[in-house]
């Protein structure tokens, strides 16, 4: 970073810190408005860059996302939390409206693995989803393929970041939220060198939004979202309790043998990791639940199912009545097309459904 740019970023950081002391809860647009009012003119990109520094590198602000509204950042007042799991692993998502919703589901893109990665197909999936009215994508983890610790690991790591920066779809209309997969965990905490800041850092995958502006990493392997009456559980591997990580689904056949589906509070469970797509409904406590396994969105599944579009449909009372799961396939030319659509009713009985792809 040259001296002039470094000085400008330092000044902007000072200004934004002062704004958080005054207002605490701010969006990017709020920050821009207040700075412009005081005739301190910075671009949105510069503001986003400094907010990322304050959120990821320093841990003094945390981010709340909303389905319709802009993300809100909150100042973490207690210094004890700045370098703790609270600030580093915090991420909330609020469903703030009752309109029907469409979500793209992808997983296991394994960037850095030449046998797996397929950027052309990935771009085509985003383009197809956009035409279908999708504005959110959930990535179930394993963004990257793991790299082993050796004398060249930093170089390999930086090469994979460069691939992500250059080739991952930066779609302004679709926000992507990604969990951390077991391969991604090799990246989190790598000691590397931040060239822009000129300091050694431990890499935090939340910094990926610096390279692809609408890509946000949820710094956990599992995440919950409530859609009105429907509770959704997202995970890379199916850890139903992240504190008991040995209790997980390793292969699809274990569904019938594992008792951790009993007494579950989730209506909709979605996971990646197994690289196969499957849809399975089961009954627990006389209530139907739906389990979606998201396929690997790579060459591995070319000429087969590579992603889903799910549609959450609301009734007149503001409750989710049912969900449509549409399979997206890719052919040898990376063209994306629809296959079957499955419907699941959250307010009634469903026929037994066990399908793998």
Secondary structure, DSSP 8 states (H G I E B T S, - for coil): --HHHHHHHHHHHHHHHHHHHHHSEE-HHHHHHHHHHTT----HHHHHHHHHIIIIIS--EEEEEESSS--EEEE---GGGTTSHHHHS--EEE----S-EEEEEE----BT-TTT--HHHHHHHHHHHHHTT--EEEE-S--B-----STTHHHHHHHHHHHHHHHS---TT-EEEE---TTGGGTTT-EEEETTTTEEEE--GGGGGGTSTTEEE-SSSEEEEEETTEEEEEESS--SSTT-TTS---SGGGGGT-GGGTT---SEEEE-SSSS-EEEEEEETTEEEEEEE----SGGGTTSEEEEEEEEEE-TTS-EEEEEEEEEEE-TT--EEEEEEEEEETTS-----EEE-
